[in-house]
């Protein structure tokens, strides 16, 4: 990013309008004089009580999800725009953003009575696009990443004479974001102790951490500043390690708010000098952190908003700290609702509360039930208590000698999956631990099954099981020994009941007995043997004469 890319219509670059020294003391003055509270609020600093108990350290949550646009970005955008001249405001402003900065600019423009053109990547969640339009912003969709949108916005800015409001690489934007740290330091006193060992900050382009680091190092240099990035979007971490800015070829899109290929010049300089440590976290860890935040706050943050919490958990696990105090900035909550399905799916795996296995069992009468009973009797390895529930069970008959089952189980602590796999083997069931296998988690779990020549006399039924231990074993105990399960699909969806698809090989002579079995069972059911979907994808076509 060259200096000319951040020019305003008068040709003055952000770098040249910044302070001459750009020291923490210089930024401190800017932060103390920042104009943010015309539109922003002083968000809460709250203890995460459940997470703190679990980690043995005090975790404080800075609730920037409480801002009117559900993100800290409003602070920097308004502070920048509040310092523009009347002539600049009359022509209008333009920005590039994955969503949160866009909402901040749009809301600030409405407050200041100016036009705002917002260039957003095509990958931006619809909830953010709709929010910007609702706030009065003119949305232009372009490119797959923030950098693509940024380059397009520069072209439009130069063509239309608009003032560019940079999302992170501008001293006034950085100063506005620094007010978050100012509030944290002041709010510590209201919690009974001013102790803070480290503050964890998500990094995209680096505007937030630049503001936070400048304020912290000016007034509380004893507090460690830890920058957090996704492992597939770590432009700042790689740039600092290399000693110069690195442009990533690709960035992960799960945490769209931090998906930046190239960090800013000023933010790189600040982070290189003031940030004490950098960490990366993965998608599963972020999903688990979103759940942790929900448990303590009953609020759902976006992936970028959970990076800091994921990093705190990782930090404690790696260093074994006890009794320290950490602050996490929940930087945004503009979550696309449809993404919650993925988050819920991966949260348990991310926390290692769920283990996944491929288990081979003999294709013989009673082995299925014997395997289920073994699951119910598995001990806890390494601590923890309570029943071990089946979270997923997928099976399709495919071989006369062996059955391959995809199974998910709840776990009591991290690292337990390997011990469970070993226990399966000791009882004669060969098992492969798939807990950390991306192919299994993303795809194979949804692809178990298909037509089978062995599935003769198969009847297909949907059942609603009560979501409690022993429901499956009860089902199996009521079945006749001569009836064979040829297909089984179940996934825990978090409800009080489970939806299960079962294929059972029932000779036509046993139809009456099977009907009696369904009545005795007492579970709601629907027969799907005649369903065209089953006929197309799961039923072996009849042999041609």
C-alpha positions as MATLAB code, in Angstrom:
seq = 'XXXXXXXXXXXXXXXXXXXXXXXXXXXXXXXXXXXXXXXXXXXXXXXXXXXXXXXXXXXXXXXXXXXXXXXXXXXXXXXXXXXXXXXXXXXXXXXXXXXXXXXXXXXXXXXXXXXXXXXXXXXXXXXXXXXXXXXXXXXXXXXXXXXXXXXXXXXXXXXXXXXXXXXXXXXXXXXXXXXXXXXXXXXXXXXXXXXXXXXXXXXXXXXXXXXXXXXXXXXXXXXXXXXXXXXXXXXXXXXXXXXXXXXXXXXXXXXXXXXXXXXXXXXXXXXXXXXXXXXXXXXXXXXXXXXXXXXXXXXXXXXXXXXXXXXXXXXXXXXXXXXXXXXXXXXXXXXXXXXXXXXXXXXXXXXXXXXXXXXXXXXXXXXXXXXXXXXXXXXXXXXXXXXXXXXXXXXXXXXXXXXXXXXXXXXXXXXXXXXXXXXXXXXXXXXXXXXXXXXXXXXXXXXXXXXXXXXXXXXXXXXXXXXXXXXXXXXXXXXXXXXXXXXXXXXXXXXXXXXXXXXXXXXXXXXXXXXXXXXXXXXXXXXXXXXXXXXXXXXXXXXXX';
ca = [
       0.000    0.000    0.000;
       1.685    3.161   -1.101;
       1.133    6.525    0.565;
      -0.777    7.849   -2.407;
      -3.432    5.193   -2.042;
      -4.682    6.860    1.137;
      -4.913   10.358   -0.303;
      -7.907   12.607    0.118;
      -9.247   14.736   -2.767;
      -6.702   17.449   -1.947;
      -3.889   14.987   -2.393;
      -2.838   14.951    1.256;
      -1.832   11.512    2.437;
      -2.729   10.008    5.757;
       0.948    9.702    6.562;
       1.625   13.383    6.001;
      -1.340   14.496    8.111;
      -0.273   12.363   11.054;
       1.912   13.544   13.883;
       5.585   13.939   13.131;
       6.705   11.427   15.726;
       3.730    9.107   16.102;
       4.889    8.038   19.557;
       2.549    6.564   22.189;
       2.467    9.977   23.865;
       1.470   11.636   20.564;
      -1.307    9.110   20.060;
      -2.335    9.491   23.693;
      -3.205   13.140   23.027;
      -5.208   12.146   19.949;
      -7.063    9.454   21.884;
      -7.891   11.744   24.806;
      -9.266   14.319   22.351;
     -11.025   11.861   20.050;
     -14.610   12.583   19.091;
     -16.461    9.311   19.370;
     -19.248    9.724   21.906;
     -21.547   11.649   19.579;
     -22.420    8.217   18.173;
     -20.587    5.565   20.213;
     -21.259    4.414   23.774;
     -18.896    3.409   26.554;
     -19.336   -0.356   26.300;
     -19.312   -2.584   29.371;
     -16.293   -4.402   30.768;
     -17.705   -7.595   32.246;
     -16.171  -10.647   33.929;
     -16.810  -13.897   32.063;
     -17.627  -15.815   35.224;
     -18.111  -19.314   33.804;
     -15.039  -19.116   31.577;
     -12.960  -17.618   34.397;
     -13.840  -20.525   36.703;
     -12.921  -23.022   34.022;
      -9.571  -21.428   33.209;
      -8.527  -20.534   36.752;
      -7.892  -16.957   35.614;
     -10.074  -13.858   35.516;
     -11.330  -13.163   31.980;
     -12.846   -9.745   31.287;
     -14.946   -9.090   28.201;
     -14.936   -5.631   26.614;
     -18.382   -5.579   25.048;
     -17.926   -3.689   21.770;
     -20.761   -5.816   20.444;
     -22.972   -3.355   22.386;
     -22.202   -0.444   20.042;
     -25.090    0.887   17.893;
     -23.548   -0.831   14.837;
     -22.470   -3.872   16.938;
     -18.763   -3.176   16.419;
     -15.927   -0.919   17.611;
     -15.474    0.387   14.068;
     -17.889    3.239   14.698;
     -15.330    4.925   16.950;
     -12.582    5.317   14.350;
     -14.903    6.134   11.465;
     -16.666    8.945   13.289;
     -13.476   10.416   14.734;
     -11.978   10.611   11.245;
     -15.073   12.102    9.662;
     -15.632   14.569   12.520;
     -12.221   16.071   11.660;
     -13.049   16.613    7.954;
     -13.663   20.103    6.620;
     -17.080   21.324    5.538;
     -15.907   21.203    1.914;
     -14.871   17.572    2.233;
     -18.153   16.603    3.889;
     -20.073   18.385    1.136;
     -18.465   16.160   -1.530;
     -19.024   12.955    0.450;
     -16.881   10.062    1.699;
     -15.979    6.602    0.494;
     -14.599    3.547    2.230;
     -13.828   -0.117    1.686;
     -14.981   -2.577    4.279;
     -16.006   -6.165    4.942;
     -18.932   -4.779    6.863;
     -18.279   -3.340   10.308;
     -16.321   -0.257    9.219;
     -18.933    0.220    6.511;
     -21.689    0.475    9.090;
     -19.619    2.899   11.128;
     -19.036    5.147    8.111;
     -22.683    4.965    7.041;
     -23.949    5.865   10.512;
     -21.366    8.643   10.881;
     -22.308   10.038    7.475;
     -25.961   10.132    8.489;
     -25.024   11.950   11.706;
     -22.848   14.493    9.836;
     -25.207   14.897    6.885;
     -22.904   13.665    4.114;
     -23.025   10.991    1.408;
     -21.229    7.673    2.014;
     -20.196    5.249   -0.750;
     -19.305    1.829    0.682;
     -17.318   -0.724   -1.348;
     -17.697   -4.227    0.133;
     -16.304   -7.634   -0.918;
     -18.827   -9.921   -2.555;
     -18.168  -12.375    0.306;
     -19.592   -9.982    2.918;
     -22.418  -11.543    4.971;
     -25.814  -10.315    3.846;
     -26.636   -9.074    7.349;
     -23.848   -6.497    7.037;
     -24.834   -5.426    3.511;
     -28.444   -4.921    4.584;
     -27.354   -3.010    7.681;
     -25.253   -0.566    5.626;
     -28.108    0.089    3.232;
     -30.502    0.624    6.131;
     -28.122    3.250    7.542;
     -28.164    5.121    4.226;
     -24.885    3.981    2.667;
     -24.540    3.492   -1.115;
     -23.250   -0.107   -1.383;
     -20.920   -1.238   -4.170;
     -19.942   -4.958   -4.144;
     -16.520   -5.792   -5.614;
     -13.878   -8.538   -5.216;
     -13.413  -11.481   -2.859;
     -11.473   -9.779   -0.039;
     -11.052   -6.471    1.693;
      -7.970   -5.700   -0.398;
      -9.906   -6.201   -3.626;
     -12.646   -3.872   -2.376;
     -10.048   -1.364   -1.192;
      -8.323   -1.099   -4.570;
     -11.668   -0.552   -6.288;
     -12.643    2.100   -3.730;
      -9.425    4.018   -4.432;
     -10.340    4.194   -8.121;
     -13.838    5.476   -7.330;
     -12.449    7.992   -4.824;
     -10.097    9.469   -7.363;
     -12.774    9.583  -10.057;
     -15.517   11.178   -7.918;
     -13.465   13.456   -5.640;
     -14.637   11.753   -2.463;
     -12.700   11.647    0.814;
     -11.366    8.198    1.624;
     -12.106    7.005    5.166;
      -9.592    4.238    5.720;
     -10.734    1.404    7.988;
      -7.411    1.170    9.830;
      -4.402    2.948    8.293;
      -5.150    6.496    9.429;
      -4.050    8.277   12.651;
      -7.534    9.632   13.370;
      -9.106    6.208   12.867;
      -6.443    4.629   15.086;
      -7.054    7.276   17.773;
     -10.788    6.625   17.691;
     -10.193    2.889   18.180;
      -7.780    3.655   21.011;
     -10.670    4.919   23.127;
     -11.518    1.249   23.711;
      -8.306    0.834   25.724;
      -8.923    4.130   27.524;
     -12.255    2.788   28.736;
     -10.783   -0.580   29.748;
      -8.128    1.015   31.971;
     -10.683    3.289   33.616;
     -13.299    0.550   34.028;
     -10.853   -1.800   35.770;
     -11.209    0.317   38.902;
     -14.956   -0.286   39.022;
     -14.336   -4.045   39.175;
     -12.432   -3.858   42.458;
      -8.893   -4.281   41.088;
      -6.788   -2.510   38.508;
      -4.775   -5.666   37.810;
      -4.581   -6.565   34.130;
      -1.835   -8.898   32.975;
      -2.645   -8.858   29.265;
      -5.175   -7.519   26.800;
      -5.976   -9.641   23.749;
      -6.917   -7.910   20.511;
      -8.040   -9.297   17.156;
      -6.095   -8.027   14.141;
      -7.318   -7.511   10.605;
      -5.615   -4.448    9.184;
      -4.346   -3.413   12.602;
      -6.335   -0.271   13.460;
      -7.752   -1.528   16.751;
      -4.543   -2.988   18.104;
      -2.631    0.122   17.055;
      -4.947    2.341   19.078;
      -4.988   -0.081   22.020;
      -1.207   -0.565   22.049;
      -0.486    3.172   21.898;
      -2.764    3.937   24.839;
      -1.692    0.961   26.952;
       2.022    1.579   26.481;
       1.557    5.287   27.255;
      -0.318    4.828   30.548;
       0.087    1.160   31.622;
       3.237   -0.266   30.005;
       3.078   -3.174   32.485;
       0.088   -4.613   30.616;
       1.023   -7.043   27.850;
      -0.635   -6.412   24.460;
      -1.312   -9.638   22.542;
      -2.399   -9.545   18.906;
      -4.572  -12.390   17.589;
      -5.127  -13.522   14.015;
      -6.688  -16.461   12.231;
      -4.131  -19.046   11.181;
      -5.208  -18.580    7.560;
      -5.185  -14.747    7.626;
      -2.072  -13.818    9.600;
      -0.770  -10.928    7.481;
       0.339   -8.809   10.459;
       2.073  -11.648   12.279;
       3.960  -12.675    9.152;
       4.841   -9.087    8.311;
       6.264   -8.347   11.767;
       8.287  -11.576   11.676;
       9.682  -10.664    8.246;
      10.383   -7.029    9.152;
       8.304   -5.712    6.252;
       4.712   -5.852    5.060;
       3.772   -9.082    3.328;
       0.834   -9.426    0.954;
      -0.978  -12.733    1.376;
      -2.129  -14.478   -1.775;
      -5.304  -15.690   -0.099;
      -7.079  -15.212    3.213;
      -9.576  -17.382    5.024;
     -13.113  -16.090    4.867;
     -14.602  -17.584    8.039;
     -13.562  -14.538   10.057;
     -14.507  -12.048    7.353;
     -13.899   -9.089    9.679;
     -10.169   -9.875    9.853;
      -9.664  -11.189    6.292;
      -7.004   -8.670    5.218;
      -4.268   -9.545    2.719;
      -2.077   -6.473    3.396;
      -1.918   -4.539    6.659;
      -1.462   -0.761    6.806;
       1.826    1.112    6.799;
       1.152    2.950   10.042;
      -0.456   -0.024   11.742;
       2.496   -2.221   10.776;
       4.914    0.316   12.265;
       2.963    0.519   15.507;
       2.417   -3.218   15.867;
       6.074   -3.939   15.171;
       7.148   -1.638   17.990;
       4.442   -1.936   20.628;
       2.696   -5.310   20.434;
       4.301   -7.744   22.863;
       3.172  -10.997   21.311;
       1.227  -12.440   18.384;
      -0.912  -15.577   18.327;
      -2.968  -17.453   15.763;
      -6.112  -19.489   16.370;
      -8.018  -21.886   14.124;
     -11.647  -22.079   13.068;
     -12.678  -24.743   15.580;
     -11.165  -22.755   18.461;
     -13.075  -19.646   17.376;
     -16.358  -21.583   17.160;
     -15.771  -22.892   20.688;
     -15.036  -19.335   21.869;
     -18.297  -18.058   20.353;
     -20.110  -20.637   22.469;
     -18.131  -19.670   25.589;
     -19.075  -16.020   25.108;
     -22.718  -16.972   24.637;
     -22.710  -18.989   27.861;
     -21.469  -15.977   29.840;
     -23.292  -13.145   28.059;
     -26.191  -14.740   26.163;
     -24.920  -12.781   23.152;
     -23.567  -14.190   19.892;
     -20.499  -12.480   18.471;
     -19.139  -12.841   14.949;
     -15.963  -14.920   14.401;
     -13.667  -11.864   14.573;
     -15.328  -10.927   17.870;
     -14.322  -14.254   19.412;
     -10.658  -14.318   18.348;
      -9.451  -12.733   21.577;
     -11.297  -15.241   23.783;
     -10.016  -18.170   21.715;
      -6.487  -16.822   22.170;
      -6.886  -16.445   25.953;
      -7.941  -20.081   26.235;
      -4.986  -21.145   24.104;
      -2.610  -18.898   26.082;
      -3.694  -20.420   29.403;
      -3.495  -23.977   28.053;
       0.025  -23.456   26.721;
       1.446  -21.658   29.767;
      -0.566  -23.110   32.606;
      -1.196  -19.720   34.193;
      -3.347  -19.348   37.306;
      -4.740  -16.287   39.064;
      -3.977  -13.787   36.310;
      -6.363  -11.288   34.716;
      -6.898  -11.029   30.960;
      -9.132   -8.754   28.918;
     -10.621   -9.768   25.573;
     -12.094   -7.183   23.229;
     -15.292   -8.558   21.686;
     -14.832   -6.420   18.613;
     -17.986   -7.268   16.655;
     -21.290   -9.138   16.623;
     -22.444   -8.841   13.025;
     -22.994  -12.564   12.678;
     -24.730  -13.993    9.643;
     -27.525  -16.137   11.098;
     -26.992  -18.950    8.579;
     -23.416  -19.319    9.814;
     -24.632  -20.435   13.217;
     -25.208  -23.944   11.884;
     -21.511  -24.283   11.142;
     -20.486  -22.666   14.414;
     -22.644  -25.019   16.471;
     -21.314  -28.002   14.525;
     -17.684  -27.118   15.108;
     -17.853  -25.649   18.613;
     -17.890  -29.021   20.348;
     -15.014  -30.298   18.231;
     -13.086  -27.068   18.804;
     -13.380  -27.476   22.537;
     -12.743  -31.207   22.130;
     -16.066  -31.922   23.799;
     -16.837  -34.220   20.878;
     -14.702  -36.988   19.433;
     -15.243  -38.552   16.012;
     -14.314  -42.109   15.018;
     -14.444  -44.542   12.148;
     -15.170  -47.910   13.780;
     -15.190  -51.327   12.113;
     -17.530  -53.904   13.649;
     -18.386  -57.444   12.525;
     -21.341  -57.610   10.141;
     -23.250  -60.098   12.278;
     -26.381  -60.206   14.420;
     -25.991  -58.454   17.772;
     -22.721  -56.650   17.054;
     -24.463  -53.301   16.621;
     -26.121  -53.604   20.014;
     -22.877  -54.832   21.613;
     -21.048  -51.794   20.279;
     -23.720  -49.430   21.635;
     -23.523  -51.071   25.057;
     -19.739  -50.623   25.010;
     -20.197  -46.916   24.341;
     -22.512  -46.646   27.336;
     -19.965  -48.383   29.570;
     -16.861  -46.462   28.476;
     -15.057  -44.892   31.448;
     -13.896  -41.288   31.598;
     -10.214  -41.031   30.746;
      -8.363  -38.396   32.728;
     -11.177  -36.901   34.777;
     -14.715  -35.746   34.264;
     -17.950  -37.518   34.951;
     -21.444  -37.950   33.677;
     -22.919  -40.014   30.866;
     -21.172  -40.220   27.527;
     -23.709  -39.415   24.842;
     -23.698  -40.401   21.192;
     -23.661  -37.209   19.111;
     -23.591  -38.824   15.680;
     -24.044  -42.295   14.230;
     -23.858  -42.993   10.500;
     -23.836  -46.454    8.942;
     -24.741  -48.147    5.664;
     -24.454  -51.877    5.003;
     -21.777  -52.440    2.368;
     -19.913  -55.673    3.129;
     -20.948  -59.159    4.192;
     -18.153  -59.437    6.764;
     -17.490  -55.908    8.116;
     -19.503  -52.821    8.961;
     -17.912  -49.337    8.939;
     -19.550  -46.915   11.344;
     -18.985  -43.154   11.636;
     -19.642  -42.264   15.277;
     -19.399  -39.125   17.416;
     -19.188  -39.188   21.226;
     -19.142  -36.549   23.923;
     -15.871  -36.233   25.816;
     -15.039  -34.891   29.251;
     -11.673  -33.299   28.529;
      -9.185  -32.598   25.758;
      -7.077  -35.438   24.426;
      -9.561  -38.139   25.409;
     -10.323  -39.294   21.855;
      -7.093  -41.274   21.507;
      -7.869  -43.220   24.712;
     -11.388  -43.971   23.517;
     -10.098  -45.283   20.178;
      -7.694  -47.560   22.069;
     -10.554  -48.828   24.266;
     -12.594  -49.698   21.174;
      -9.670  -51.740   19.875;
      -9.286  -53.580   23.179;
     -12.903  -54.736   22.843;
     -12.476  -55.993   19.311;
     -13.684  -52.931   17.410;
     -10.996  -51.444   15.210;
     -11.198  -47.625   15.395;
      -9.600  -44.614   13.714;
      -9.650  -41.286   15.563;
     -11.121  -38.671   13.181;
     -11.447  -35.838   15.710;
      -8.871  -33.676   13.946;
      -9.498  -34.887   10.401;
     -10.820  -32.008    8.267;
     -12.058  -34.291    5.472;
     -14.129  -36.264    7.950;
     -15.530  -33.186    9.708;
     -16.354  -31.237    6.578;
     -17.509  -33.877    4.122;
     -17.337  -37.589    4.866;
     -19.776  -37.402    7.794;
     -22.409  -36.245    5.300;
     -21.593  -38.861    2.666;
     -21.878  -42.150    4.522;
     -24.286  -44.352    2.649;
     -25.644  -45.005   -0.802;
     -27.313  -47.942   -2.587;
     -26.360  -51.426   -1.379;
     -26.924  -54.796   -2.973;
     -26.993  -56.311    0.505;
     -30.004  -54.281    1.660;
     -32.679  -56.786    0.768;
     -36.211  -56.471    2.217;
     -35.220  -53.057    3.542;
     -37.785  -50.762    5.113;
     -36.819  -47.148    5.746;
     -38.260  -45.231    8.693;
     -37.789  -41.869   10.358;
     -37.995  -41.925   14.149;
     -38.078  -39.199   16.772;
     -36.099  -40.446   19.759;
     -36.020  -38.829   23.189;
     -32.591  -37.206   23.543;
     -31.427  -39.192   26.561;
     -28.936  -41.960   27.309;
     -30.279  -45.431   26.625;
     -32.828  -44.474   23.964;
     -30.942  -46.302   21.220;
     -30.245  -49.368   23.353;
     -33.935  -49.537   24.209;
     -34.760  -49.440   20.516;
     -32.339  -52.276   19.768;
     -33.528  -54.437   22.661;
     -37.088  -54.439   21.318;
     -36.046  -55.510   17.821;
     -36.273  -59.155   16.791;
     -32.857  -60.811   16.450;
     -33.649  -61.730   12.857;
     -34.094  -58.108   11.786;
     -30.900  -56.471   10.639;
     -30.123  -52.736   10.667;
     -28.849  -51.896    7.198;
     -28.771  -48.093    7.474;
     -28.540  -45.698   10.383;
     -28.191  -41.916   10.408;
     -28.305  -39.702   13.472;
     -26.836  -36.303   14.392;
     -27.485  -34.488   17.651;
     -28.938  -31.070   16.760;
     -29.112  -29.714   20.289;
     -32.837  -30.308   20.744;
     -34.625  -32.383   23.378;
     -35.293  -35.039   20.763;
     -33.255  -36.694   18.049;
     -34.274  -37.342   14.459;
     -33.043  -40.717   13.273;
     -33.228  -42.453    9.929;
     -33.099  -46.246   10.105;
     -33.084  -48.955    7.462;
     -34.224  -52.358    8.769;
     -34.247  -55.602    6.813;
     -37.640  -57.138    7.543;
     -38.877  -60.233    5.657;
     -42.378  -59.726    4.288;
     -43.574  -62.588    6.454;
     -42.705  -60.454    9.520;
     -44.725  -57.390    8.502;
     -47.314  -57.894   11.224;
     -44.675  -58.461   13.864;
     -42.845  -55.345   12.708;
     -45.989  -53.260   13.007;
     -46.402  -54.579   16.550;
     -42.792  -53.619   17.292;
     -43.425  -50.040   16.145;
     -46.484  -49.805   18.380;
     -44.651  -51.203   21.400;
     -41.673  -48.921   20.874;
     -43.763  -45.812   21.432;
     -41.532  -43.425   19.435;
     -43.106  -41.227   16.730;
     -42.242  -42.602   13.301;
     -42.855  -42.157    9.578;
     -42.157  -44.846    6.995;
     -40.168  -43.563    4.004;
     -39.716  -46.755    1.995;
     -41.735  -45.322   -0.901;
     -40.045  -41.892   -0.745;
     -38.610  -41.036   -4.208;
     -35.460  -39.598   -2.611;
     -34.782  -42.953   -0.979;
     -35.520  -44.755   -4.245;
     -33.085  -42.533   -6.165;
     -30.131  -42.328   -3.778;
     -30.250  -45.241   -1.335;
     -32.153  -48.062   -3.031;
     -30.343  -50.525   -5.242;
     -32.063  -50.565   -8.667;
     -33.786  -53.793   -9.546;
     -31.743  -56.032  -11.823;
     -32.766  -55.973  -15.471;
     -34.296  -59.237  -16.772;
];
